[in-house]
């Protein structure tokens, strides 16, 4: 397993952004674990998160990126910190942009903030987690309505590896196929289980035997 993956998982746990218990996902499904990038709350934490996203972007897409886009709300700090890391660590001065939940009807107006999208811009979308891909399916038409951009990829922190509308493909992969771009993640739920099964974080075991059983049952019901 890549060191960026294990460090990412450890960071999520240390921040409280990855927890195990009884939750309800955005899809409405009861789930035994939950990912919330909103718990990455300090300067050092968000800086390191941006570095990990930037490393993955460079590995996957190289220099074929002009803009990092983060859907509101949790994608906003992800886009900003990733753009900073791309410039500082990789010499890539890319733009960043994000959307508003409601269009602004005064000032410059519109519902996009940051880099003004232009025809030919190569865009990578960053998100914290995907379950059903609903938010991305809403975001992509907005981007493509503004300019003739090329969406080169979608990078999520955690891929839950849950089925989409078809039983043989994950929701993340299905979004990529349907909308015509590459998809990738820093970690999958299988990576998380493999790493935390035997690895302590901050001196404690994070995932217990009951958690492992419940995740396995959940994966058997909803996963690919």
C-alpha positions as CSV (number, residue, x, y, z in Angstrom):
1,X,0.0,0.0,0.0
2,X,1.3,3.5,-0.9
3,X,2.7,5.6,1.9
4,X,0.4,8.4,0.8
5,X,-2.6,6.2,1.4
6,X,-1.6,5.1,4.9
7,X,-0.6,8.6,5.9
8,X,-3.9,9.9,4.6
9,X,-5.9,7.3,6.6
10,X,-3.8,8.1,9.8
11,X,-4.5,11.9,9.2
12,X,-8.2,11.3,8.9
13,X,-8.3,9.3,12.1
14,X,-6.1,11.8,14.1
15,X,-8.5,14.6,13.0
16,X,-11.6,12.7,13.8
17,X,-12.6,12.9,10.2
18,X,-12.9,9.1,10.0
19,X,-15.0,7.4,12.6
20,X,-16.7,4.1,13.2
21,X,-20.1,3.5,14.7
22,X,-23.7,4.0,13.6
23,X,-24.3,6.7,11.0
24,X,-26.5,7.6,8.0
25,X,-24.8,8.3,4.7
26,X,-25.9,11.1,2.3
27,X,-27.5,8.3,0.3
28,X,-29.8,7.5,3.3
29,X,-28.1,4.2,4.0
30,X,-27.2,3.3,7.6
31,X,-23.4,2.9,7.6
32,X,-20.8,1.6,10.1
33,X,-18.3,4.3,9.3
34,X,-18.3,7.9,8.3
35,X,-15.9,10.3,6.6
36,X,-16.2,14.1,7.2
37,X,-13.4,16.3,6.0
38,X,-15.0,19.1,8.0
39,X,-13.1,17.8,11.0
40,X,-9.8,18.7,9.4
41,X,-9.7,22.0,11.3
42,X,-6.1,23.2,11.9
43,X,-3.6,24.8,9.6
44,X,-1.1,21.9,9.9
45,X,-3.9,19.4,9.2
46,X,-5.3,21.1,6.1
47,X,-1.8,21.8,4.8
48,X,-0.9,18.1,5.0
49,X,-4.2,17.1,3.4
50,X,-3.5,19.5,0.5
51,X,0.0,18.0,0.1
52,X,-1.5,14.5,-0.2
53,X,-4.1,15.6,-2.8
54,X,-1.4,17.4,-4.8
55,X,0.9,14.4,-4.8
56,X,-1.9,12.2,-6.1
57,X,-2.8,14.7,-8.8
58,X,0.8,14.9,-10.0
59,X,1.1,11.1,-10.0
60,X,-2.2,10.6,-11.9
61,X,-2.4,13.6,-14.2
62,X,1.1,15.2,-14.2
63,X,1.0,18.7,-15.8
64,X,-2.3,18.2,-17.5
65,X,-4.2,20.4,-15.0
66,X,-5.1,24.1,-15.1
67,X,-7.7,24.4,-12.4
68,X,-8.6,22.5,-9.2
69,X,-12.3,22.7,-8.5
70,X,-14.0,22.0,-5.2
71,X,-17.8,21.6,-4.9
72,X,-19.3,23.6,-2.0
73,X,-18.9,23.3,0.8
74,X,-16.2,20.8,1.9
75,X,-14.6,20.9,-1.5
76,X,-13.7,24.5,-1.1
77,X,-10.8,24.2,1.4
78,X,-9.7,21.1,-0.5
79,X,-9.4,23.0,-3.7
80,X,-7.5,25.9,-2.1
81,X,-5.0,23.8,-0.1
82,X,-4.4,21.5,-3.1
83,X,-3.6,24.5,-5.3
84,X,-1.2,25.9,-2.7
85,X,0.6,22.6,-2.5
86,X,0.8,22.2,-6.3
87,X,2.5,25.6,-6.5
88,X,4.8,25.2,-3.4
89,X,5.8,21.6,-3.8
90,X,5.5,20.9,-7.5
91,X,6.0,24.3,-9.3
92,X,2.5,24.2,-10.8
93,X,0.7,27.5,-10.5
94,X,-2.8,26.3,-11.2
95,X,-6.1,28.1,-10.6
96,X,-8.7,27.1,-8.1
97,X,-12.5,27.6,-8.2
98,X,-15.6,26.5,-6.3
99,X,-19.3,27.0,-6.5
100,X,-21.9,28.7,-4.3
101,X,-25.0,26.9,-3.1
102,X,-27.1,29.8,-4.3
103,X,-26.2,32.1,-7.2
104,X,-25.1,35.6,-6.3
105,X,-27.4,38.3,-7.7
106,X,-25.2,41.3,-7.0
107,X,-21.6,42.4,-7.5
108,X,-20.0,40.0,-10.1
109,X,-23.0,37.7,-9.8
110,X,-23.0,34.0,-10.8
111,X,-22.5,30.9,-8.8
112,X,-18.7,30.2,-9.4
113,X,-15.9,31.8,-7.4
114,X,-12.2,31.9,-8.1
115,X,-10.5,31.2,-11.4
116,X,-12.8,32.2,-14.3
117,X,-13.2,29.0,-16.3
118,X,-12.4,29.4,-20.0
119,X,-12.6,27.1,-23.0
120,X,-9.9,24.5,-23.0
121,X,-9.2,24.7,-19.2
122,X,-8.2,21.2,-17.9
123,X,-10.1,20.8,-14.6
124,X,-9.6,18.3,-11.7
125,X,-12.5,18.1,-9.2
126,X,-11.6,17.3,-5.6
127,X,-14.0,15.9,-3.0
128,X,-13.7,14.2,0.4
129,X,-15.8,11.1,-0.2
130,X,-18.2,9.6,-2.7
131,X,-21.1,7.3,-2.0
132,X,-23.6,7.6,-4.8
133,X,-21.9,10.4,-6.8
134,X,-25.0,12.6,-6.6
135,X,-23.1,15.9,-5.9
136,X,-20.7,15.3,-8.8
137,X,-23.5,14.6,-11.2
138,X,-25.0,18.0,-10.2
139,X,-21.6,19.8,-10.4
140,X,-20.3,18.7,-13.8
141,X,-23.2,20.3,-15.9
142,X,-22.6,23.6,-14.1
143,X,-18.9,23.6,-15.1
144,X,-19.6,22.6,-18.6
145,X,-22.3,25.3,-19.0
146,X,-19.8,28.0,-18.1
147,X,-17.1,27.1,-20.6
148,X,-15.9,24.3,-22.9
149,X,-13.7,22.8,-20.2
150,X,-12.0,19.4,-20.2
151,X,-12.6,17.6,-16.9
152,X,-9.6,15.4,-16.7
153,X,-10.4,13.7,-13.5
154,X,-12.2,13.5,-10.1
155,X,-10.1,12.8,-7.1
156,X,-11.9,11.9,-3.9
157,X,-10.3,11.2,-0.5
158,X,-12.2,8.0,0.3
159,X,-13.9,5.8,-2.3
160,X,-16.5,3.8,-0.4
161,X,-16.6,1.2,-3.2
162,X,-20.4,1.0,-3.2
163,X,-22.5,-0.1,-6.1
164,X,-24.0,2.5,-8.3
165,X,-27.1,1.8,-10.4
166,X,-25.4,-1.2,-11.9
167,X,-24.4,-4.2,-9.7
168,X,-21.0,-4.7,-11.3
169,X,-19.4,-1.2,-11.0
170,X,-18.8,1.2,-8.2
171,X,-20.7,4.5,-8.0
172,X,-17.4,6.4,-8.4
173,X,-16.4,4.4,-11.5
174,X,-19.9,4.7,-12.9
175,X,-19.8,8.5,-12.6
176,X,-16.6,8.6,-14.5
177,X,-18.0,6.3,-17.3
178,X,-21.2,8.3,-17.5
179,X,-19.7,11.7,-17.5
180,X,-16.5,10.9,-19.5
181,X,-13.5,11.4,-17.2
182,X,-11.1,9.5,-15.0
183,X,-11.8,8.9,-11.3
184,X,-9.4,8.0,-8.5
185,X,-9.0,8.2,-4.7
186,X,-6.4,8.5,-2.0
187,X,-7.9,5.5,-0.2
188,X,-10.7,3.0,-0.6
189,X,-12.6,1.5,2.3
190,X,-10.7,-1.8,1.6
191,X,-7.4,0.2,2.1
192,X,-8.7,1.6,5.3
193,X,-9.7,-1.8,6.7
194,X,-6.4,-3.4,5.6
195,X,-4.3,-0.6,7.3
196,X,-6.3,-0.2,10.5
197,X,-6.8,-3.9,11.1
198,X,-3.4,-4.1,12.7
199,X,-2.1,-0.5,12.9
200,X,-2.6,1.8,15.8
201,X,-3.1,5.6,15.4
202,X,-1.9,7.9,18.2
203,X,-1.3,4.8,20.4
204,X,-4.7,3.3,20.1
205,X,-6.5,0.7,18.1
206,X,-9.1,2.5,16.0
207,X,-11.1,-0.3,14.5
208,X,-12.4,-3.2,16.6
209,X,-13.5,-6.7,15.7
210,X,-17.2,-5.6,15.9
211,X,-16.4,-2.8,13.5
212,X,-14.7,-5.2,11.1
213,X,-17.7,-7.5,11.1
214,X,-20.1,-4.7,10.5
215,X,-18.1,-3.2,7.7
216,X,-17.8,-6.7,6.0
217,X,-21.6,-7.1,6.2
218,X,-22.1,-3.6,4.8
219,X,-19.7,-4.3,2.0
220,X,-21.4,-7.6,1.2
221,X,-24.8,-5.8,0.9
222,X,-23.8,-2.6,-0.9
223,X,-20.2,-3.0,-2.1
224,X,-18.5,-4.1,-5.3
